[in-house]
Amino acid sequence: MTLLCFIVNLLYELRERRGRVRCYFNQAPQKKTRRVKRAAKAKAVFPRPVSGLLRPVVHCQTVKYNSKTRLGRGFTFEELKAAGINKREALNIGISVDHRRRNKSEESLRVNKERLEAYKAKLVVFPAPASEAVAQHKSHTIMPIVKAAPATEYRAITEEERKASVFTKLRHARSYARLVGYRQKRAAEQSEKKSAPGRR
């Protein structure tokens, strides 16, 4: 009876699993399909870059992430004006424009202005019927953000630092912070006793 119940449960599990589990046996054909689509897209946008338009450097949202930078949606009108680029001409030369974003600091305006000027210095505009001999920019991102690693300085640990105890320093600081009100009150009482006239 136990064996029969086991077989019934196994058949039930196999039947249920058939609807829940999906096997992907077409990974190799899908890989070829994606490669063909990438090649077709590159041919359609030739000689423009495959990765699309140039994006600005913006800061992430919220206090937790606002120290990090990422690529934004588009450049503001102020940034384009500072770099000497017409906002109607920007899309024609591969620069994205965002009419909603505003510059809230001089630093972001300066960084994106320098980014636009560097892009203009490297930009090469071809006539409409571009020849096949022209090399196409096929990297993932145009002018990716280069994050420099922070410089780390190393030095030898001194003998005084070896003997010092951080745990003891923290305990002293914690006790001082706990007793600061009591010590101030006691000091004030002692000063009042000294200033008061003596008893006869």
Disulfide bonds with the S-S distance in Angstrom:
none
